[in-house]
């Protein structure tokens, strides 16, 4: 009798612990997440500009694997390109004497970074070109990170010779 009771109890326990296999549910959603790198490209690397003539640098967010392909995304709208312009005409004093100073330039990423008209003849540099977010936090340097500008008193066809891409800088002359 005792054996029957144990077998009955064991059967009840096994029946109670049996779990019905569950059927897998269909996914709620699916998709693909692409992670693409971005690089800040600035051009031209060099330019010659007449005195008192405004100019600018082209900025673009590009795919590093394909630098001719621009990266456009609505989440990048608050990004800003900044750089420091320095040279003989920056920071002139009120009495007309020259002083070399620094002027911060800024433009939305993907747009022209304007360089104002400069009155002094000489070489100018836009240095520390970088990408920042809307809160002025540094994100990445530009490629190239420095551009040079030559300001000419007047422009002649020979003034333009030799002012092309240098790979690390752009230049203009007044």
SULTAQUI-V779485 format. One record per run of one state. SS is the DSSP state (H for helix, E for strand, L for the rest). FROM is the first residue (numbers start at 0). TO is the last residue. Records with the same first field share a line. If there is no record, write none. Layout:
SS = FROM-TO, FROM-TO
//
This chain:
L = 0-0, 17-37, 43-44, 48-53, 63-64, 70-72, 76-78, 87-100, 108-111, 115-120, 132-136, 143-145, 151-155, 160-171, 173-173
H = 1-16, 73-75, 156-159
E = 38-42, 45-47, 54-62, 65-69, 79-86, 101-107, 112-114, 121-131, 137-142, 146-150, 172-172
//
